Amino acid sequence: MTRTPRGPVRVTIAQIEVSDDHAANLLVVRSAFTEAQRLRADLLVLPEYASGFDPRGVGVEHAEPLDGPFVTTLARWAAETGVAVIAGTTLPGTGTVAASAPAPRAVNAVVAIDGSGDLVGVYRKVHLYDAFGHRESDRLEPGPVDAPPTTMTVGGLTFGVMTCYDLRFPESARRLVDAGADVLVVPAAWAAGELKADHWRTLARARAIENTSVVLAVGQAGKGVTGRSLLVGPDGRVGLELDERADLRTADIDPDALDVVRAANPSLANRRYAVGPREP
């Protein structure tokens, strides 16, 4: 793909610690917006469940509608600062229940809001974290597998959205790249545990290399989660990596550098298989 030369897109990674206190979490997010604006960032990325989190599990008790306080406040701050934002939240579900836990469930979602404050996309998590002793499906409904890919263009780059456990499924990333994504954004509350940080880093690099795409994997800090947010280049090189502690870092993503890698390694053009939903 030939792109008209444009300047880099500046991104602020907000590896924040999230509690079950929604009002307190908004104060933390406000500080992240202030820092992103100070550094003239184009985009702020917050982790999964940025509105409210409990490491034992998140469900309807943390759900807010799209017109609730969290998303509307994000939209207002985006409009005030001119900084677009991608952030994880929890939405009310449809009322369906799981056989293993017959109670109403919520939806794990990521919202994409542009620098004008417009909500341009909502991704509802497809792959629920029923692994390593966790059962996210007891509390959450999966998103529809045939929903259009969630993307948002900022500057000269298109950002494609998935979240956390989706990182283990290469089809999720490839579907976003097929929809035009240059950067794969992965808000997460990646559970801590044996080899988990190694898996997180390895999978983020793999998704970058196989898609010749930038991967922006933003984790939560705090109890029960891994942190270790990453910015990985399309050649698999890790350009930025945080530790477990809460931190904010800002970096530039260069569209021209992405084009150079894709020209040298045209693996997307050379592939022979498409990606589509499978029957459950």
C-alpha positions as CSV (number, residue, x, y, z in Angstrom):
1,M,0.0,0.0,0.0
2,T,1.3,3.4,-0.9
3,R,0.5,6.1,1.5
4,T,0.8,9.9,1.2
5,P,3.7,10.8,3.6
6,R,2.4,12.0,6.9
7,G,3.8,12.7,10.3
8,P,3.9,10.1,13.1
9,V,0.9,9.5,15.4
10,R,1.7,10.1,19.0
11,V,0.2,7.6,21.5
12,T,0.0,7.7,25.3
13,I,0.0,4.3,27.0
14,A,-1.9,4.5,30.3
15,Q,-0.9,1.4,32.3
16,I,-3.2,2.4,35.2
17,E,-4.3,0.5,38.3
18,V,-8.1,0.1,38.3
19,S,-10.3,-0.4,41.4
20,D,-14.0,-1.2,41.9
21,D,-14.6,2.5,42.7
22,H,-15.8,4.0,39.4
23,A,-15.5,7.6,40.5
24,A,-12.0,7.1,41.7
25,N,-11.1,5.5,38.4
26,L,-12.3,8.5,36.5
27,L,-9.9,10.7,38.5
28,V,-7.1,8.5,37.4
29,V,-8.3,8.6,33.7
30,R,-8.5,12.4,34.0
31,S,-4.9,12.5,35.0
32,A,-4.0,10.3,32.0
33,F,-5.8,12.7,29.6
34,T,-4.0,15.7,31.2
35,E,-0.7,14.0,30.6
36,A,-1.6,13.0,27.0
37,Q,-2.7,16.6,26.2
38,R,0.5,18.0,27.8
39,L,2.6,15.8,25.5
40,R,0.4,16.6,22.5
41,A,-0.6,13.0,22.0
42,D,-3.1,12.1,19.3
43,L,-4.4,9.0,21.1
44,L,-4.7,7.8,24.7
45,V,-5.1,4.0,25.2
46,L,-6.5,2.7,28.5
47,P,-6.6,-1.0,29.6
48,E,-9.4,-3.4,29.7
49,Y,-12.0,-2.8,32.4
50,A,-10.8,0.8,32.9
51,S,-14.2,1.8,34.3
52,G,-14.1,-0.7,37.1
53,F,-12.3,-3.9,38.0
54,D,-12.3,-6.7,40.5
55,P,-9.5,-9.3,40.0
56,R,-12.0,-12.0,41.2
57,G,-14.2,-11.3,38.2
58,V,-16.2,-8.5,36.6
59,G,-19.9,-8.7,35.9
60,V,-23.2,-6.8,36.0
61,E,-22.2,-5.0,39.2
62,H,-19.7,-3.0,37.1
63,A,-21.8,-2.5,34.0
64,E,-22.7,1.0,32.7
65,P,-24.5,1.8,29.5
66,L,-22.8,3.7,26.7
67,D,-24.7,6.8,27.8
68,G,-23.5,6.3,31.4
69,P,-20.9,8.3,33.3
70,F,-17.7,6.5,32.0
71,V,-18.2,6.7,28.3
72,T,-19.8,10.1,28.3
73,T,-17.0,11.5,30.4
74,L,-14.4,10.0,28.1
75,A,-16.2,11.6,25.2
76,R,-16.3,15.0,26.9
77,W,-12.6,14.9,27.8
78,A,-11.7,13.8,24.3
79,A,-13.5,16.8,22.9
80,E,-12.0,19.2,25.4
81,T,-8.4,17.9,24.8
82,G,-8.5,16.8,21.2
83,V,-7.1,13.5,22.3
84,A,-8.8,10.4,20.9
85,V,-9.2,7.5,23.3
86,I,-9.5,3.7,23.3
87,A,-10.7,2.2,26.6
88,G,-12.0,-0.9,28.1
89,T,-15.4,-0.8,29.9
90,T,-18.3,-3.1,31.0
91,L,-21.7,-2.8,29.4
92,P,-25.1,-4.2,30.4
93,G,-25.8,-7.5,28.7
94,T,-28.9,-8.7,26.9
95,G,-30.2,-10.7,29.9
96,T,-29.1,-14.1,28.6
97,V,-27.6,-16.4,31.2
98,A,-24.9,-19.1,31.2
99,A,-25.8,-22.7,32.0
100,S,-23.1,-22.8,34.6
101,A,-24.3,-19.6,36.3
102,P,-27.9,-18.8,35.6
103,A,-27.8,-15.1,36.3
104,P,-27.8,-12.0,34.1
105,R,-24.5,-11.3,32.5
106,A,-22.6,-8.2,31.3
107,V,-20.5,-7.5,28.2
108,N,-16.7,-6.8,28.2
109,A,-16.3,-4.0,25.7
110,V,-13.8,-1.5,24.3
111,V,-14.9,1.9,23.1
112,A,-13.2,4.0,20.5
113,I,-13.8,7.8,20.7
114,D,-12.2,10.3,18.3
115,G,-10.6,13.6,19.1
116,S,-13.9,15.4,18.5
117,G,-15.6,13.3,21.2
118,D,-17.6,11.1,18.9
119,L,-18.0,7.4,19.7
120,V,-16.9,5.8,16.5
121,G,-16.8,2.1,17.5
122,V,-17.6,-0.4,20.2
123,Y,-15.9,-3.8,20.3
124,R,-17.6,-6.5,22.4
125,K,-15.1,-9.2,23.4
126,V,-15.6,-12.3,21.4
127,H,-13.2,-14.7,23.2
128,L,-14.1,-14.9,26.8
129,Y,-11.4,-16.0,29.3
130,D,-12.5,-19.5,30.2
131,A,-8.9,-20.7,30.9
132,F,-6.3,-21.0,33.5
133,G,-8.9,-21.6,36.2
134,H,-11.0,-18.5,35.2
135,R,-14.6,-18.6,33.8
136,E,-15.4,-15.2,32.3
137,S,-18.4,-16.6,30.6
138,D,-20.1,-17.1,34.0
139,R,-20.3,-13.3,34.3
140,L,-20.1,-12.1,30.7
141,E,-21.8,-12.6,27.3
142,P,-19.5,-13.0,24.3
143,G,-19.7,-10.5,21.5
144,P,-21.1,-11.5,18.1
145,V,-18.4,-13.2,16.0
146,D,-19.8,-11.7,12.8
147,A,-19.8,-8.0,14.0
148,P,-17.9,-5.7,11.8
149,P,-14.3,-5.2,12.9
150,T,-13.8,-2.1,15.1
151,T,-11.3,0.4,13.8
152,M,-10.6,4.0,14.2
153,T,-8.3,6.2,12.0
154,V,-6.1,8.7,13.8
155,G,-3.7,10.8,11.7
156,G,-2.2,8.6,9.1
157,L,-2.9,5.2,10.8
158,T,-5.9,2.9,11.3
159,F,-6.1,1.3,14.8
160,G,-7.9,-2.0,15.1
161,V,-9.4,-3.1,18.4
162,M,-9.4,-6.4,20.2
163,T,-8.9,-7.2,23.9
164,C,-6.9,-9.4,26.3
165,Y,-7.6,-13.1,25.7
166,D,-8.2,-12.3,22.0
167,L,-4.4,-12.0,21.7
168,R,-4.2,-15.8,21.8
169,F,-6.3,-16.1,18.7
170,P,-4.4,-15.0,15.5
171,E,-7.6,-14.9,13.5
172,S,-8.8,-11.9,15.5
173,A,-5.8,-9.9,14.6
174,R,-5.8,-10.9,11.0
175,R,-9.5,-10.0,10.6
176,L,-8.6,-6.5,11.8
177,V,-5.7,-6.2,9.4
178,D,-8.0,-7.3,6.6
179,A,-10.3,-4.4,7.6
180,G,-7.3,-2.0,7.1
181,A,-5.7,-1.9,10.6
182,D,-2.1,-0.7,10.7
183,V,-2.0,-0.9,14.5
184,L,-3.5,-3.7,16.6
185,V,-4.6,-2.2,20.0
186,V,-5.0,-4.7,22.8
187,P,-6.4,-3.3,26.1
188,A,-6.0,-6.0,28.7
189,A,-6.2,-7.0,32.3
190,W,-3.8,-9.9,31.7
191,A,-4.0,-12.3,34.6
192,A,-0.8,-12.9,36.5
193,G,0.6,-16.3,37.0
194,E,3.3,-18.8,35.8
195,L,4.5,-18.0,32.3
196,K,1.7,-15.4,31.8
197,A,4.1,-12.4,31.3
198,D,6.1,-14.5,28.9
199,H,3.0,-15.5,26.9
200,W,1.8,-11.9,26.8
201,R,5.1,-10.7,25.4
202,T,5.5,-13.6,23.0
203,L,2.0,-13.4,21.6
204,A,2.2,-9.6,21.1
205,R,5.4,-10.0,19.1
206,A,3.9,-12.9,17.1
207,R,0.8,-10.9,16.2
208,A,3.1,-8.0,15.1
209,I,5.4,-10.2,13.0
210,E,2.7,-12.3,11.2
211,N,0.6,-9.2,10.3
212,T,3.5,-6.8,9.7
213,S,1.6,-4.5,12.0
214,V,2.3,-2.4,15.0
215,V,0.9,-4.0,18.2
216,L,0.0,-1.7,21.1
217,A,-0.8,-4.0,24.1
218,V,-1.8,-2.0,27.1
219,G,-2.2,-3.9,30.4
220,Q,-3.6,-3.0,33.8
221,A,-1.3,-2.6,36.8
222,G,-2.2,-3.9,40.2
223,K,-3.2,-7.0,42.1
224,G,-3.7,-10.1,40.1
225,V,-2.7,-8.7,36.7
226,T,0.6,-8.5,34.8
227,G,1.0,-5.0,33.6
228,R,4.0,-5.0,31.2
229,S,2.5,-2.9,28.4
230,L,4.2,-3.2,25.1
231,L,4.7,-1.3,21.9
232,V,5.9,-3.7,19.2
233,G,7.0,-2.7,15.7
234,P,5.8,-4.5,12.6
235,D,9.2,-6.3,12.4
236,G,8.7,-7.7,15.9
237,R,11.1,-5.4,17.7
238,V,9.9,-4.2,21.1
239,G,10.2,-0.4,21.1
240,L,8.7,0.2,24.5
241,E,8.0,-2.1,27.5
242,L,6.8,-1.2,31.0
243,D,7.1,-3.3,34.2
244,E,4.3,-4.2,36.6
245,R,3.9,-0.8,38.1
246,A,1.4,1.9,37.1
247,D,2.9,4.2,34.5
248,L,2.2,6.5,31.6
249,R,4.5,6.5,28.6
250,T,4.2,8.3,25.2
251,A,5.6,7.2,21.9
252,D,5.4,8.0,18.2
253,I,4.2,5.5,15.6
254,D,5.6,6.4,12.1
255,P,3.3,5.4,9.1
256,D,6.3,5.5,6.7
257,A,8.3,3.0,8.8
258,L,5.4,0.7,8.7
259,D,5.2,0.9,4.9
260,V,8.9,0.1,4.7
261,V,8.5,-3.2,6.6
262,R,5.4,-4.2,4.6
263,A,7.3,-3.5,1.4
264,A,10.2,-5.7,2.4
265,N,8.0,-8.5,3.8
266,P,4.8,-8.7,1.7
267,S,3.4,-11.6,3.7
268,L,-0.1,-10.2,3.8
269,A,-0.2,-10.1,0.0
270,N,1.4,-13.6,-0.3
271,R,-1.0,-15.5,2.0
272,R,-3.5,-18.0,0.6
273,Y,-6.2,-18.3,3.2
274,A,-9.0,-16.0,4.4
275,V,-10.4,-15.7,8.0
276,G,-14.0,-16.1,8.9
277,P,-16.2,-17.1,11.9
278,R,-16.6,-20.8,12.7
279,E,-19.7,-22.6,14.0
280,P,-19.7,-22.8,17.8
